[in-house]
């Protein structure tokens, strides 16, 4: 018998060799139908893999990320079988699950385009109905290499060459056998609804010097109704695409002459960014932050010292050489090395700490052209960065204050559905990180304790830490339920050592400060993109690029419209005028599409009585009032939006 410990602490005994599926069935036949994967002793595995020792067990259904990932991983193998059937001689790269669905990178003897997706879908449905089991087999390295050498699949051979003998497993479904660690569903019949979504190009192993493969994306569900709901959401997501809204609202643009991944902020977008920055500056001022400014470039040795060159060297732009021999600069990949140098500009005492430097600093990373995506993946971006230098006795309190700032920003901007993620280093791959085990342990425990004391129900993810320290990341769900990583807070014992930062203690001896890195927005570009899609371009009133548009019924009332706009601007209301010689109905429709919160219609009656007729975005006619009362209304609404979040 083996003892199985469940997440609630309950312990039951089962015969050795029992599978998670057997255990699910012993609890409830309904549960056995719904369980997709199992975590045994911390490792996600097939639900048909026997358990032969005392173990902890957690069963995963569709609602769990582990369950969905297993479902989609099996779906990628099902798609591969369909492709192998339809395109003899096709070769396979990798086919993982992703956040929403799966993909497979393939090298096909004939081109595969969007027009072929329906045919591939149909074949997948046919194969799924066969209820083929997913059969796992451990394979010696020599046999694995021989199998794919015989098939002429150099991509699998390359992957196998990187693996150790004794760690290699194959999975077979139907006629398709793949190199894979799993886990997988018991059989293909679980997959009831299938949609292949797109075709793209992808370099083998992400290296642009390698061959371009065809990447086929798809998503599957255990019920057709789930797919129908997803497709509706997908259509809504297209309407909310920040690239589309950015053009329509005239917020930002890209120019091939300037360069890929380098956004140009147009006047309305720049004003939007400025209001976001001023909002955060006002919050930071309350918490004792000091603004600093650092250059866009730095000597290469600065980033060698910090470790960023070793980490980001291959993702940096080419070094910048000056006429002076031996000078070598890089575009700044991060702001923290510069802030360390600011700290070093004079001796520091324990009485000076905490020191909080903040900067909206623009940094640069080279991203492959195929990875660029609007504002969410760019080559130049501005971080709402700050670095706090604290004593050990201040660390916990200062970290919790940063959490307060992040939560206030989320409340103000109505990002109310989020998860805190404690991102720790990978204990099996410590060479990826700098610093001692002792410092890492202290930093990780500080984050765990701060999250607990703030009442955050945080999840722990191993291997997601920054190379110099662990993080508390905030994963936000938008209005469509999509997850984005926005705010981040990091504890760092390592850069202070690398830059030999010290402060003088009360005993006149030198001590090492601890750094807290934080960026509540993450980057201005990514944050604006997510905010655009979350709000569908209908920004809160305090943030909207244009709060009011004045619509004269005809050209006769343009002068009165100009008078209204001038007055509103004098009261800090952002107002514009639509002077086009169009019918009022057309003007209303056009400005609704611009998502301007309020429209003021002025004609003969309004001009004679000094009034404006008010329409609110999405709510229609709100009656008439004087321009003075309307300005008061707008300013009261703006103050109320911010104060409500502060009160909460």
KAHU-V186284 format. One line per field, one symbol per residue. ss: DSSP state (2 for helix, 1 for strand, 0 for the rest). A space follows every 50 residues. Layout:
# KAHU-V186284
ss = ???
This chain:
# KAHU-V186284
ss = 01111100001111000112222222202222220011110011100001 10001111110000222222222222222222222200001100001100 11111110000002222222222222220000101111002222222222 20022222222000000011111001111000000012220011111111 11122200000111111111100222222222222222220222222200 01100000000001102222222222222222222200011000001112 22222202222222200001100000011110000222222220000010 00001111111111000022201000100111111111110222222222 22222222222200000111111100000222000022222222222222 22200000111100010010111111100000111111111102222200 00110000011001111110000222222222222000000000000111 11002222222222222222000011110000022222222220000111 110222222011111100011111112222222222222222222220
